[in-house]
Amino acid sequence: MNIRFVPAWDNGHREMGGHWIQEGKPAILNNTLSSLMQSDHVIRVHNNGTVTDDVSGVWAPELDVTLDAEGQMTDITCADMIADAKRSGWDVVQRWRGNLSPLGPVQDAGTSVGGDLAHHIMTMPGFWVVTSPSVTVDGCREDGCRNNPAVYNVDPSSDLESCESCAWIEEIGLDGWVILHREADGE
């Protein structure tokens, strides 16, 4: 079933802010583009501006990002994540308002798919997905931590575990998401 989304604001629903709502449906958060684009749920935007959310045969890529010992993504690890997405056939949307970094691809976890970003999605046919990369830590300085270069450079197959700080960073993850686009055949 194809769904058409319209800007809530332009359709008299100022209380919905920048959300895009399903045309002909009640103006509630469950009927927004943002609610449809849950993590790893691929949608397809067609040339006529409608959306299909029952996409078979297309999956979100599994992305990984390495953070430093302070839990920060570096330019190099960001570039590696973008390259991994590209190898999987996806383009990472970057330089969008709401990003954790003004030049990076990671959106703050509290950011919704609305406003200008929703307009961009609705006017660019193809497959779209929101995903949260899994996280590993590199460069820890704590003795006995598997993320300490002195440990894994000596024995990369070590059964050591992450220290408390690294385990916490790996558990909470990136606290954000990335949005990816992929061209669809026949669009």
MARVEX-253474 format. One record per atom (N, C-alpha, C): residue in one letter; x, y, z. Coordinates in nm, 3 decimals. Example, Ala and Ser with C-alpha at 12.3 -4.5 7.8 and 13.67 -1.06 7.14 Angstrom:
2
+------+---------+---------+---------+
: rest :    east :   north :      up :
+------+---------+---------+---------+
:    a :   1.319 :  -0.569 :   0.780 :
:    a :   1.230 :  -0.450 :   0.780 :
:    a :   1.320 :  -0.330 :   0.780 :
:    s :   1.285 :  -0.225 :   0.708 :
:    s :   1.367 :  -0.106 :   0.714 :
:    s :   1.290 :   0.003 :   0.787 :
+------+---------+---------+---------+
***
This chain:
187
+------+---------+---------+---------+
: rest :    east :   north :      up :
+------+---------+---------+---------+
:    m :   0.084 :  -0.117 :   0.000 :
:    m :   0.000 :   0.000 :   0.000 :
:    m :   0.090 :   0.125 :   0.000 :
:    n :   0.061 :   0.218 :  -0.087 :
:    n :   0.137 :   0.342 :  -0.093 :
:    n :   0.073 :   0.446 :  -0.001 :
:    i :   0.157 :   0.515 :   0.074 :
:    i :   0.113 :   0.616 :   0.171 :
:    i :   0.165 :   0.751 :   0.125 :
:    r :   0.083 :   0.853 :   0.136 :
:    r :   0.127 :   0.988 :   0.105 :
:    r :   0.138 :   1.065 :   0.237 :
:    f :   0.252 :   1.133 :   0.255 :
:    f :   0.275 :   1.215 :   0.373 :
:    f :   0.272 :   1.361 :   0.333 :
:    v :   0.219 :   1.445 :   0.422 :
:    v :   0.211 :   1.589 :   0.398 :
:    v :   0.262 :   1.662 :   0.522 :
:    p :   0.316 :   1.782 :   0.505 :
:    p :   0.363 :   1.857 :   0.623 :
:    p :   0.245 :   1.892 :   0.714 :
:    a :   0.253 :   1.854 :   0.840 :
:    a :   0.145 :   1.882 :   0.935 :
:    a :   0.122 :   2.032 :   0.947 :
:    w :   0.228 :   2.108 :   0.954 :
:    w :   0.219 :   2.253 :   0.971 :
:    w :   0.138 :   2.317 :   0.859 :
:    d :   0.167 :   2.277 :   0.735 :
:    d :   0.099 :   2.333 :   0.619 :
:    d :  -0.047 :   2.289 :   0.608 :
:    n :  -0.085 :   2.189 :   0.683 :
:    n :  -0.221 :   2.136 :   0.679 :
:    n :  -0.299 :   2.169 :   0.805 :
:    g :  -0.260 :   2.278 :   0.871 :
:    g :  -0.337 :   2.328 :   0.984 :
:    g :  -0.308 :   2.263 :   1.118 :
:    h :  -0.210 :   2.179 :   1.125 :
:    h :  -0.179 :   2.111 :   1.251 :
:    h :  -0.050 :   2.168 :   1.308 :
:    r :  -0.056 :   2.291 :   1.350 :
:    r :   0.061 :   2.361 :   1.402 :
:    r :   0.119 :   2.292 :   1.527 :
:    e :   0.032 :   2.223 :   1.601 :
:    e :   0.078 :   2.154 :   1.723 :
:    e :   0.173 :   2.040 :   1.691 :
:    m :   0.177 :   1.995 :   1.565 :
:    m :   0.263 :   1.884 :   1.525 :
:    m :   0.402 :   1.932 :   1.482 :
:    g :   0.422 :   2.064 :   1.479 :
:    g :   0.553 :   2.119 :   1.444 :
:    g :   0.598 :   2.077 :   1.305 :
:    g :   0.721 :   2.024 :   1.296 :
:    g :   0.780 :   1.988 :   1.168 :
:    g :   0.748 :   1.848 :   1.120 :
:    h :   0.659 :   1.776 :   1.190 :
:    h :   0.627 :   1.639 :   1.149 :
:    h :   0.553 :   1.636 :   1.016 :
:    w :   0.572 :   1.529 :   0.944 :
:    w :   0.495 :   1.500 :   0.823 :
:    w :   0.398 :   1.389 :   0.859 :
:    i :   0.268 :   1.410 :   0.830 :
:    i :   0.163 :   1.317 :   0.870 :
:    i :   0.106 :   1.246 :   0.748 :
:    q :   0.047 :   1.128 :   0.773 :
:    q :  -0.018 :   1.055 :   0.665 :
:    q :  -0.140 :   1.133 :   0.619 :
:    e :  -0.151 :   1.152 :   0.491 :
:    e :  -0.265 :   1.224 :   0.434 :
:    e :  -0.393 :   1.146 :   0.463 :
:    g :  -0.493 :   1.218 :   0.511 :
:    g :  -0.623 :   1.157 :   0.539 :
:    g :  -0.633 :   1.084 :   0.671 :
:    k :  -0.528 :   1.086 :   0.751 :
:    k :  -0.527 :   1.018 :   0.882 :
:    k :  -0.529 :   1.123 :   0.993 :
:    p :  -0.569 :   1.084 :   1.115 :
:    p :  -0.564 :   1.180 :   1.226 :
:    p :  -0.422 :   1.230 :   1.250 :
:    a :  -0.412 :   1.355 :   1.289 :
:    a :  -0.281 :   1.418 :   1.314 :
:    a :  -0.231 :   1.378 :   1.452 :
:    i :  -0.178 :   1.256 :   1.460 :
:    i :  -0.118 :   1.206 :   1.584 :
:    i :   0.020 :   1.152 :   1.551 :
:    l :   0.105 :   1.140 :   1.653 :
:    l :   0.243 :   1.098 :   1.629 :
:    l :   0.256 :   0.960 :   1.566 :
:    n :   0.158 :   0.871 :   1.588 :
:    n :   0.165 :   0.737 :   1.527 :
:    n :   0.149 :   0.740 :   1.376 :
:    n :   0.103 :   0.852 :   1.321 :
:    n :   0.079 :   0.864 :   1.177 :
:    n :   0.183 :   0.953 :   1.109 :
:    t :   0.303 :   0.959 :   1.163 :
:    t :   0.406 :   1.046 :   1.106 :
:    t :   0.511 :   0.965 :   1.032 :
:    l :   0.582 :   1.034 :   0.945 :
:    l :   0.694 :   0.970 :   0.876 :
:    l :   0.799 :   0.924 :   0.977 :
:    s :   0.820 :   1.004 :   1.080 :
:    s :   0.918 :   0.969 :   1.183 :
:    s :   0.882 :   0.838 :   1.253 :
:    s :   0.753 :   0.817 :   1.282 :
:    s :   0.713 :   0.693 :   1.349 :
:    s :   0.724 :   0.573 :   1.256 :
:    l :   0.707 :   0.595 :   1.126 :
:    l :   0.721 :   0.487 :   1.029 :
:    l :   0.867 :   0.444 :   1.015 :
:    m :   0.957 :   0.541 :   1.024 :
:    m :   1.099 :   0.513 :   1.003 :
:    m :   1.168 :   0.472 :   1.134 :
:    q :   1.120 :   0.365 :   1.193 :
:    q :   1.185 :   0.310 :   1.311 :
:    q :   1.318 :   0.248 :   1.270 :
:    s :   1.405 :   0.229 :   1.367 :
:    s :   1.540 :   0.178 :   1.340 :
:    s :   1.538 :   0.050 :   1.257 :
:    d :   1.614 :   0.050 :   1.149 :
:    d :   1.635 :  -0.063 :   1.060 :
:    d :   1.513 :  -0.100 :   0.976 :
:    h :   1.407 :  -0.018 :   0.976 :
:    h :   1.287 :  -0.043 :   0.893 :
:    h :   1.301 :   0.034 :   0.762 :
:    v :   1.325 :  -0.038 :   0.654 :
:    v :   1.346 :   0.024 :   0.523 :
:    v :   1.212 :   0.065 :   0.463 :
:    i :   1.209 :   0.188 :   0.408 :
:    i :   1.092 :   0.235 :   0.334 :
:    i :   1.135 :   0.266 :   0.191 :
:    r :   1.037 :   0.279 :   0.102 :
:    r :   1.067 :   0.318 :  -0.035 :
:    r :   0.983 :   0.440 :  -0.072 :
:    v :   1.049 :   0.544 :  -0.118 :
:    v :   0.982 :   0.663 :  -0.167 :
:    v :   0.977 :   0.652 :  -0.319 :
:    h :   0.856 :   0.667 :  -0.375 :
:    h :   0.836 :   0.655 :  -0.519 :
:    h :   0.840 :   0.793 :  -0.585 :
:    n :   0.855 :   0.793 :  -0.717 :
:    n :   0.862 :   0.918 :  -0.794 :
:    n :   0.739 :   1.007 :  -0.772 :
:    n :   0.624 :   0.947 :  -0.745 :
:    n :   0.502 :   1.026 :  -0.725 :
:    n :   0.487 :   1.079 :  -0.583 :
:    g :   0.589 :   1.058 :  -0.501 :
:    g :   0.588 :   1.110 :  -0.364 :
:    g :   0.519 :   1.022 :  -0.262 :
:    t :   0.479 :   0.902 :  -0.302 :
:    t :   0.418 :   0.811 :  -0.205 :
:    t :   0.526 :   0.721 :  -0.146 :
:    v :   0.491 :   0.657 :  -0.034 :
:    v :   0.584 :   0.573 :   0.042 :
:    v :   0.528 :   0.433 :   0.054 :
:    t :   0.614 :   0.334 :   0.034 :
:    t :   0.581 :   0.195 :   0.061 :
:    t :   0.665 :   0.152 :   0.180 :
:    d :   0.598 :   0.095 :   0.281 :
:    d :   0.677 :   0.053 :   0.398 :
:    d :   0.689 :  -0.098 :   0.408 :
:    d :   0.631 :  -0.171 :   0.314 :
:    d :   0.644 :  -0.316 :   0.312 :
:    d :   0.744 :  -0.351 :   0.201 :
:    v :   0.872 :  -0.330 :   0.230 :
:    v :   0.978 :  -0.349 :   0.132 :
:    v :   1.043 :  -0.484 :   0.156 :
:    s :   1.039 :  -0.570 :   0.056 :
:    s :   1.103 :  -0.701 :   0.073 :
:    s :   1.232 :  -0.706 :  -0.008 :
:    g :   1.327 :  -0.780 :   0.043 :
:    g :   1.453 :  -0.798 :  -0.027 :
:    g :   1.555 :  -0.687 :  -0.008 :
:    v :   1.524 :  -0.585 :   0.071 :
:    v :   1.618 :  -0.476 :   0.098 :
:    v :   1.628 :  -0.462 :   0.250 :
:    w :   1.751 :  -0.466 :   0.301 :
:    w :   1.774 :  -0.460 :   0.444 :
:    w :   1.867 :  -0.346 :   0.479 :
:    a :   1.854 :  -0.300 :   0.601 :
:    a :   1.946 :  -0.199 :   0.653 :
:    a :   2.084 :  -0.260 :   0.667 :
:    p :   2.188 :  -0.185 :   0.634 :
:    p :   2.323 :  -0.239 :   0.652 :
:    p :   2.360 :  -0.245 :   0.800 :
:    e :   2.448 :  -0.336 :   0.833 :
:    e :   2.500 :  -0.342 :   0.969 :
:    e :   2.624 :  -0.254 :   0.973 :
:    l :   2.615 :  -0.144 :   1.044 :
:    l :   2.726 :  -0.049 :   1.052 :
:    l :   2.791 :  -0.056 :   1.189 :
:    d :   2.922 :  -0.040 :   1.191 :
:    d :   2.999 :  -0.036 :   1.314 :
:    d :   3.079 :   0.093 :   1.316 :
:    v :   3.099 :   0.145 :   1.435 :
:    v :   3.183 :   0.263 :   1.449 :
:    v :   3.272 :   0.242 :   1.571 :
:    t :   3.397 :   0.283 :   1.558 :
:    t :   3.492 :   0.273 :   1.668 :
:    t :   3.505 :   0.409 :   1.733 :
:    l :   3.486 :   0.412 :   1.864 :
:    l :   3.501 :   0.535 :   1.941 :
:    l :   3.633 :   0.533 :   2.015 :
:    d :   3.685 :   0.651 :   2.046 :
:    d :   3.808 :   0.655 :   2.125 :
:    d :   3.776 :   0.629 :   2.272 :
:    a :   3.876 :   0.631 :   2.356 :
:    a :   3.859 :   0.598 :   2.498 :
:    a :   3.766 :   0.695 :   2.571 :
:    e :   3.745 :   0.815 :   2.514 :
:    e :   3.654 :   0.913 :   2.574 :
:    e :   3.513 :   0.901 :   2.516 :
:    g :   3.491 :   0.803 :   2.428 :
:    g :   3.360 :   0.783 :   2.369 :
:    g :   3.331 :   0.874 :   2.251 :
:    q :   3.435 :   0.926 :   2.188 :
:    q :   3.417 :   1.018 :   2.075 :
:    q :   3.449 :   0.949 :   1.942 :
:    m :   3.375 :   0.986 :   1.837 :
:    m :   3.403 :   0.936 :   1.704 :
:    m :   3.504 :   1.030 :   1.639 :
:    t :   3.606 :   0.974 :   1.579 :
:    t :   3.707 :   1.056 :   1.511 :
:    t :   3.671 :   1.069 :   1.363 :
:    d :   3.736 :   1.160 :   1.294 :
:    d :   3.713 :   1.176 :   1.150 :
:    d :   3.742 :   1.046 :   1.075 :
:    i :   3.846 :   0.977 :   1.119 :
:    i :   3.886 :   0.852 :   1.052 :
:    i :   3.780 :   0.744 :   1.072 :
:    t :   3.732 :   0.727 :   1.194 :
:    t :   3.633 :   0.622 :   1.219 :
:    t :   3.499 :   0.657 :   1.154 :
:    c :   3.468 :   0.785 :   1.146 :
:    c :   3.347 :   0.829 :   1.076 :
:    c :   3.359 :   0.795 :   0.928 :
:    a :   3.473 :   0.824 :   0.868 :
:    a :   3.496 :   0.792 :   0.727 :
:    a :   3.488 :   0.641 :   0.702 :
:    d :   3.538 :   0.561 :   0.796 :
:    d :   3.531 :   0.416 :   0.784 :
:    d :   3.385 :   0.368 :   0.782 :
:    m :   3.302 :   0.426 :   0.871 :
:    m :   3.160 :   0.389 :   0.877 :
:    m :   3.090 :   0.425 :   0.745 :
:    i :   3.119 :   0.543 :   0.692 :
:    i :   3.059 :   0.588 :   0.566 :
:    i :   3.102 :   0.495 :   0.452 :
:    a :   3.229 :   0.456 :   0.452 :
:    a :   3.279 :   0.365 :   0.348 :
:    a :   3.213 :   0.228 :   0.358 :
:    d :   3.190 :   0.179 :   0.481 :
:    d :   3.120 :   0.051 :   0.501 :
:    d :   2.979 :   0.058 :   0.444 :
:    a :   2.909 :   0.168 :   0.469 :
:    a :   2.773 :   0.185 :   0.416 :
:    a :   2.776 :   0.185 :   0.263 :
:    k :   2.873 :   0.256 :   0.206 :
:    k :   2.886 :   0.264 :   0.060 :
:    k :   2.910 :   0.125 :   0.001 :
:    r :   2.995 :   0.046 :   0.066 :
:    r :   3.021 :  -0.090 :   0.017 :
:    r :   2.893 :  -0.176 :   0.022 :
:    s :   2.802 :  -0.141 :   0.112 :
:    s :   2.675 :  -0.214 :   0.122 :
:    s :   2.569 :  -0.158 :   0.028 :
:    g :   2.605 :  -0.056 :  -0.050 :
:    g :   2.512 :   0.000 :  -0.147 :
:    g :   2.431 :   0.119 :  -0.098 :
:    w :   2.467 :   0.172 :   0.018 :
:    w :   2.391 :   0.283 :   0.079 :
:    w :   2.477 :   0.409 :   0.085 :
:    d :   2.412 :   0.524 :   0.074 :
:    d :   2.477 :   0.653 :   0.094 :
:    d :   2.432 :   0.709 :   0.228 :
:    v :   2.526 :   0.758 :   0.308 :
:    v :   2.495 :   0.817 :   0.437 :
:    v :   2.463 :   0.965 :   0.416 :
:    v :   2.349 :   1.008 :   0.470 :
:    v :   2.311 :   1.149 :   0.462 :
:    v :   2.393 :   1.224 :   0.566 :
:    q :   2.459 :   1.330 :   0.523 :
:    q :   2.547 :   1.407 :   0.612 :
:    q :   2.511 :   1.554 :   0.611 :
:    r :   2.571 :   1.626 :   0.705 :
:    r :   2.560 :   1.772 :   0.713 :
:    r :   2.414 :   1.817 :   0.725 :
:    w :   2.341 :   1.755 :   0.815 :
:    w :   2.202 :   1.788 :   0.836 :
:    w :   2.183 :   1.853 :   0.972 :
:    r :   2.096 :   1.951 :   0.981 :
:    r :   2.068 :   2.014 :   1.109 :
:    r :   2.017 :   1.908 :   1.206 :
:    g :   2.066 :   1.906 :   1.327 :
:    g :   2.032 :   1.803 :   1.424 :
:    g :   2.144 :   1.702 :   1.441 :
:    n :   2.246 :   1.709 :   1.354 :
:    n :   2.359 :   1.617 :   1.368 :
:    n :   2.435 :   1.647 :   1.497 :
:    l :   2.492 :   1.544 :   1.556 :
:    l :   2.575 :   1.562 :   1.675 :
:    l :   2.699 :   1.643 :   1.641 :
:    s :   2.747 :   1.626 :   1.519 :
:    s :   2.862 :   1.700 :   1.469 :
:    s :   2.815 :   1.778 :   1.348 :
:    p :   2.852 :   1.905 :   1.336 :
:    p :   2.802 :   1.983 :   1.224 :
:    p :   2.842 :   1.929 :   1.086 :
:    l :   2.945 :   1.849 :   1.080 :
:    l :   2.987 :   1.794 :   0.952 :
:    l :   2.966 :   1.643 :   0.943 :
:    g :   2.924 :   1.582 :   1.051 :
:    g :   2.912 :   1.436 :   1.053 :
:    g :   2.773 :   1.386 :   1.025 :
:    p :   2.760 :   1.255 :   1.014 :
:    p :   2.633 :   1.195 :   0.977 :
:    p :   2.543 :   1.155 :   1.095 :
:    v :   2.592 :   1.162 :   1.217 :
:    v :   2.516 :   1.108 :   1.330 :
:    v :   2.415 :   1.211 :   1.381 :
:    q :   2.288 :   1.172 :   1.378 :
:    q :   2.180 :   1.256 :   1.430 :
:    q :   2.167 :   1.231 :   1.580 :
:    d :   2.137 :   1.334 :   1.655 :
:    d :   2.109 :   1.321 :   1.797 :
:    d :   1.990 :   1.228 :   1.815 :
:    a :   1.994 :   1.142 :   1.917 :
:    a :   1.888 :   1.044 :   1.940 :
:    a :   1.751 :   1.110 :   1.956 :
:    g :   1.746 :   1.235 :   2.002 :
:    g :   1.619 :   1.304 :   2.022 :
:    g :   1.565 :   1.370 :   1.896 :
:    t :   1.638 :   1.365 :   1.787 :
:    t :   1.595 :   1.427 :   1.662 :
:    t :   1.495 :   1.336 :   1.591 :
:    s :   1.390 :   1.395 :   1.535 :
:    s :   1.292 :   1.315 :   1.460 :
:    s :   1.312 :   1.335 :   1.311 :
:    v :   1.252 :   1.248 :   1.234 :
:    v :   1.254 :   1.261 :   1.089 :
:    v :   1.137 :   1.353 :   1.053 :
:    g :   1.163 :   1.481 :   1.053 :
:    g :   1.060 :   1.580 :   1.024 :
:    g :   1.120 :   1.701 :   0.956 :
:    g :   1.040 :   1.802 :   0.936 :
:    g :   1.086 :   1.928 :   0.880 :
:    g :   1.156 :   1.913 :   0.746 :
:    d :   1.269 :   1.982 :   0.734 :
:    d :   1.346 :   1.980 :   0.608 :
:    d :   1.399 :   1.842 :   0.573 :
:    l :   1.434 :   1.762 :   0.676 :
:    l :   1.483 :   1.627 :   0.649 :
:    l :   1.371 :   1.543 :   0.588 :
:    a :   1.250 :   1.551 :   0.642 :
:    a :   1.136 :   1.477 :   0.586 :
:    a :   1.108 :   1.523 :   0.443 :
:    h :   1.115 :   1.654 :   0.420 :
:    h :   1.094 :   1.706 :   0.284 :
:    h :   1.199 :   1.649 :   0.189 :
:    h :   1.324 :   1.645 :   0.233 :
:    h :   1.433 :   1.589 :   0.151 :
:    h :   1.404 :   1.443 :   0.117 :
:    i :   1.362 :   1.366 :   0.215 :
:    i :   1.331 :   1.224 :   0.194 :
:    i :   1.215 :   1.209 :   0.096 :
:    m :   1.110 :   1.288 :   0.116 :
:    m :   0.990 :   1.274 :   0.033 :
:    m :   1.011 :   1.319 :  -0.112 :
:    t :   1.115 :   1.396 :  -0.136 :
:    t :   1.141 :   1.444 :  -0.273 :
:    t :   1.258 :   1.371 :  -0.339 :
:    m :   1.309 :   1.268 :  -0.274 :
:    m :   1.422 :   1.193 :  -0.330 :
:    m :   1.385 :   1.044 :  -0.335 :
:    p :   1.336 :   0.998 :  -0.449 :
:    p :   1.294 :   0.858 :  -0.461 :
:    p :   1.407 :   0.760 :  -0.429 :
:    g :   1.366 :   0.645 :  -0.381 :
:    g :   1.460 :   0.538 :  -0.350 :
:    g :   1.428 :   0.477 :  -0.214 :
:    f :   1.520 :   0.399 :  -0.164 :
:    f :   1.505 :   0.335 :  -0.034 :
:    f :   1.567 :   0.424 :   0.073 :
:    w :   1.505 :   0.427 :   0.189 :
:    w :   1.554 :   0.505 :   0.303 :
:    w :   1.549 :   0.420 :   0.428 :
:    v :   1.646 :   0.439 :   0.517 :
:    v :   1.645 :   0.368 :   0.644 :
:    v :   1.721 :   0.450 :   0.749 :
:    v :   1.675 :   0.438 :   0.871 :
:    v :   1.743 :   0.495 :   0.988 :
:    v :   1.805 :   0.377 :   1.062 :
:    t :   1.931 :   0.390 :   1.101 :
:    t :   1.996 :   0.282 :   1.175 :
:    t :   2.092 :   0.338 :   1.279 :
:    s :   2.114 :   0.261 :   1.383 :
:    s :   2.210 :   0.299 :   1.487 :
:    s :   2.330 :   0.205 :   1.479 :
:    p :   2.446 :   0.258 :   1.446 :
:    p :   2.565 :   0.172 :   1.435 :
:    p :   2.602 :   0.109 :   1.569 :
:    s :   2.655 :  -0.012 :   1.564 :
:    s :   2.708 :  -0.072 :   1.686 :
:    s :   2.843 :  -0.008 :   1.715 :
:    v :   2.884 :  -0.014 :   1.840 :
:    v :   3.000 :   0.061 :   1.887 :
:    v :   3.106 :  -0.030 :   1.947 :
:    t :   3.232 :  -0.001 :   1.914 :
:    t :   3.345 :  -0.059 :   1.985 :
:    t :   3.434 :   0.057 :   2.029 :
:    v :   3.519 :   0.030 :   2.125 :
:    v :   3.607 :   0.133 :   2.180 :
:    v :   3.751 :   0.097 :   2.148 :
:    d :   3.832 :   0.198 :   2.119 :
:    d :   3.972 :   0.175 :   2.088 :
:    d :   4.057 :   0.275 :   2.167 :
:    g :   4.171 :   0.232 :   2.211 :
:    g :   4.265 :   0.324 :   2.273 :
:    g :   4.250 :   0.342 :   2.423 :
:    c :   4.185 :   0.249 :   2.491 :
:    c :   4.174 :   0.259 :   2.636 :
:    c :   4.312 :   0.245 :   2.699 :
:    r :   4.333 :   0.315 :   2.809 :
:    r :   4.464 :   0.311 :   2.875 :
:    r :   4.464 :   0.224 :   3.002 :
:    e :   4.349 :   0.165 :   3.033 :
:    e :   4.341 :   0.088 :   3.156 :
:    e :   4.403 :  -0.051 :   3.137 :
:    d :   4.490 :  -0.088 :   3.232 :
:    d :   4.554 :  -0.220 :   3.227 :
:    d :   4.447 :  -0.329 :   3.233 :
:    g :   4.464 :  -0.430 :   3.151 :
:    g :   4.372 :  -0.544 :   3.153 :
:    g :   4.248 :  -0.526 :   3.068 :
:    c :   4.228 :  -0.411 :   3.008 :
:    c :   4.111 :  -0.388 :   2.923 :
:    c :   4.142 :  -0.439 :   2.782 :
:    r :   4.047 :  -0.509 :   2.722 :
:    r :   4.070 :  -0.562 :   2.588 :
:    r :   4.082 :  -0.453 :   2.482 :
:    n :   4.043 :  -0.329 :   2.516 :
:    n :   4.052 :  -0.217 :   2.422 :
:    n :   4.182 :  -0.138 :   2.437 :
:    n :   4.271 :  -0.184 :   2.523 :
:    n :   4.401 :  -0.121 :   2.544 :
:    n :   4.496 :  -0.171 :   2.436 :
:    p :   4.552 :  -0.081 :   2.354 :
:    p :   4.641 :  -0.124 :   2.246 :
:    p :   4.758 :  -0.208 :   2.294 :
:    a :   4.807 :  -0.182 :   2.414 :
:    a :   4.919 :  -0.261 :   2.465 :
:    a :   4.879 :  -0.406 :   2.485 :
:    v :   4.749 :  -0.430 :   2.511 :
:    v :   4.700 :  -0.566 :   2.531 :
:    v :   4.672 :  -0.633 :   2.397 :
:    y :   4.588 :  -0.569 :   2.313 :
:    y :   4.549 :  -0.638 :   2.190 :
:    y :   4.657 :  -0.639 :   2.083 :
:    n :   4.757 :  -0.552 :   2.092 :
:    n :   4.869 :  -0.561 :   1.997 :
:    n :   4.960 :  -0.679 :   2.030 :
:    v :   4.962 :  -0.718 :   2.157 :
:    v :   5.042 :  -0.832 :   2.199 :
:    v :   4.968 :  -0.962 :   2.173 :
:    d :   4.837 :  -0.967 :   2.206 :
:    d :   4.758 :  -1.089 :   2.191 :
:    d :   4.616 :  -1.053 :   2.147 :
:    p :   4.593 :  -1.040 :   2.015 :
:    p :   4.461 :  -1.001 :   1.968 :
:    p :   4.352 :  -1.104 :   1.995 :
:    s :   4.388 :  -1.228 :   2.025 :
:    s :   4.287 :  -1.330 :   2.053 :
:    s :   4.260 :  -1.343 :   2.203 :
:    s :   4.308 :  -1.248 :   2.281 :
:    s :   4.291 :  -1.252 :   2.426 :
:    s :   4.144 :  -1.260 :   2.465 :
:    d :   4.117 :  -1.331 :   2.574 :
:    d :   3.980 :  -1.343 :   2.625 :
:    d :   3.948 :  -1.234 :   2.727 :
:    l :   4.029 :  -1.130 :   2.732 :
:    l :   4.003 :  -1.022 :   2.826 :
:    l :   3.872 :  -0.952 :   2.794 :
:    e :   3.813 :  -0.891 :   2.895 :
:    e :   3.688 :  -0.816 :   2.877 :
:    e :   3.719 :  -0.667 :   2.880 :
:    s :   3.620 :  -0.589 :   2.843 :
:    s :   3.634 :  -0.444 :   2.848 :
:    s :   3.633 :  -0.398 :   2.993 :
:    c :   3.707 :  -0.288 :   3.020 :
:    c :   3.701 :  -0.229 :   3.153 :
:    c :   3.561 :  -0.170 :   3.173 :
:    e :   3.532 :  -0.124 :   3.294 :
:    e :   3.399 :  -0.071 :   3.326 :
:    e :   3.361 :   0.047 :   3.237 :
:    s :   3.455 :   0.137 :   3.214 :
:    s :   3.428 :   0.255 :   3.133 :
:    s :   3.399 :   0.217 :   2.987 :
:    c :   3.481 :   0.130 :   2.930 :
:    c :   3.460 :   0.088 :   2.792 :
:    c :   3.330 :   0.007 :   2.777 :
:    a :   3.302 :  -0.079 :   2.874 :
:    a :   3.179 :  -0.158 :   2.870 :
:    a :   3.057 :  -0.066 :   2.872 :
:    w :   3.064 :   0.042 :   2.949 :
:    w :   2.954 :   0.138 :   2.956 :
:    w :   2.934 :   0.207 :   2.820 :
:    i :   3.043 :   0.250 :   2.758 :
:    i :   3.035 :   0.315 :   2.626 :
:    i :   2.978 :   0.217 :   2.523 :
:    e :   3.026 :   0.092 :   2.524 :
:    e :   2.977 :  -0.007 :   2.428 :
:    e :   2.830 :  -0.038 :   2.450 :
:    e :   2.786 :  -0.037 :   2.578 :
:    e :   2.647 :  -0.068 :   2.608 :
:    e :   2.551 :   0.042 :   2.564 :
:    i :   2.584 :   0.168 :   2.595 :
:    i :   2.492 :   0.276 :   2.558 :
:    i :   2.502 :   0.311 :   2.411 :
:    g :   2.612 :   0.275 :   2.348 :
:    g :   2.626 :   0.298 :   2.205 :
:    g :   2.651 :   0.442 :   2.170 :
:    l :   2.607 :   0.476 :   2.052 :
:    l :   2.637 :   0.605 :   1.994 :
:    l :   2.543 :   0.715 :   2.042 :
:    d :   2.428 :   0.680 :   2.099 :
:    d :   2.327 :   0.776 :   2.142 :
:    d :   2.285 :   0.864 :   2.024 :
:    g :   2.268 :   0.800 :   1.912 :
:    g :   2.227 :   0.870 :   1.791 :
:    g :   2.203 :   0.771 :   1.679 :
:    w :   2.172 :   0.823 :   1.565 :
:    w :   2.142 :   0.739 :   1.449 :
:    w :   2.189 :   0.806 :   1.322 :
:    v :   2.197 :   0.726 :   1.217 :
:    v :   2.232 :   0.778 :   1.086 :
:    v :   2.118 :   0.744 :   0.991 :
:    i :   2.103 :   0.825 :   0.889 :
:    i :   2.001 :   0.799 :   0.788 :
:    i :   2.071 :   0.770 :   0.657 :
:    l :   2.021 :   0.667 :   0.590 :
:    l :   2.085 :   0.620 :   0.468 :
:    l :   1.986 :   0.618 :   0.352 :
:    h :   2.038 :   0.640 :   0.232 :
:    h :   1.958 :   0.638 :   0.110 :
:    h :   2.022 :   0.543 :   0.010 :
:    r :   1.938 :   0.480 :  -0.067 :
:    r :   1.984 :   0.386 :  -0.171 :
:    r :   1.890 :   0.401 :  -0.290 :
:    e :   1.946 :   0.416 :  -0.408 :
:    e :   1.861 :   0.427 :  -0.527 :
:    e :   1.789 :   0.295 :  -0.550 :
:    a :   1.668 :   0.306 :  -0.604 :
:    a :   1.588 :   0.188 :  -0.636 :
:    a :   1.584 :   0.171 :  -0.787 :
:    d :   1.590 :   0.047 :  -0.831 :
:    d :   1.578 :   0.019 :  -0.975 :
:    d :   1.441 :   0.063 :  -1.023 :
:    g :   1.437 :   0.121 :  -1.139 :
:    g :   1.310 :   0.159 :  -1.199 :
:    g :   1.255 :   0.292 :  -1.150 :
:    e :   1.328 :   0.366 :  -1.071 :
:    e :   1.282 :   0.497 :  -1.024 :
:    e :   1.348 :   0.605 :  -1.105 :
+------+---------+---------+---------+
***
